[in-house]
Amino acid sequence: MKYFVILLAMAFSIISCNGPVKKEVKEPTVAASPLPEDKEKKDTANFTTMEWIDSVKDYGKIMEGQKLEVAFRFRNTGTRPLVIESVHPSCGCTVADPPKEPIAPGAEGEIKGSFDSNGKSGQQHKTIEVNANTRYRQDHEVSFTVDVQKKS
């Protein structure tokens, strides 16, 4: 009987510590209208197509510590402006910048970047993920290789 009372007291204390469960009910919020440029990026009616003129490059040999400028050209092959939303290099040694303005249908654009070979040696393979308002897929990948020669 003594154990039963202790067990009952423990159960009661556990239940009372938790208290009643309260669910937080959030009021529906009305989001502000997206900016026209944001709407264009997500609206599939504004999707276009692109063709990479050069999406893979081999820059040969460079000396350790040298900064290498890279560029990848593309063409808007669709009927709507091409918006490069973002670029994401695969590591911190590479930086890249998307074009600031939309690329008109039929026009060419370029993803520019640089690779810092400081502290690197040997064959390096780097990628940059490019997000754009393109049909079928919005993520594209460009890449380059470079052979970094160690300083003597």
C-alpha positions, 0 to 999 in steps of 0.5 A: 500500500505504501508503494501504491501511495508513492506511485500515485503521488509521483503520477500526480506530480508529473501530471500537475507539472505539465499542466494543461496543454495550450495551443497557440492559435495564430491569426491569419496575416495578410501579407503585403503585396510582393514587389513587382520584381519579386512577383516576376521571379516566382510567376511561371508566366514570366519564366524564360529559357537560357543557353549557356555559351560556356558553363565549364572552363579549364583555366590551366595553371596558376601560381599559389596566391594568385587571384583568378578572374572567372566568367561564364557567358549565357544567352536568354533564348526565351521571350521574357527577361531573364533574371539571375536571382542569386549565385552560390559558389561552392566554397569561400575561396570563390566569389561570384556576382550575378548581373544587376539587371535582367537580360533581355530576350536574345541578349547575352549576359555573364556571371563574373567571379574570382577564385583566390588560390591563397593556401591552395595547391594542386587541381582545384574544381569549383562550382557556382550554383546559379538560380534564375527564372527559367522554365523546367529548372531554376538551378543551374551549375557552372564549374571551372578547374584550375591547377594551382602550382605551389610556391617554391 
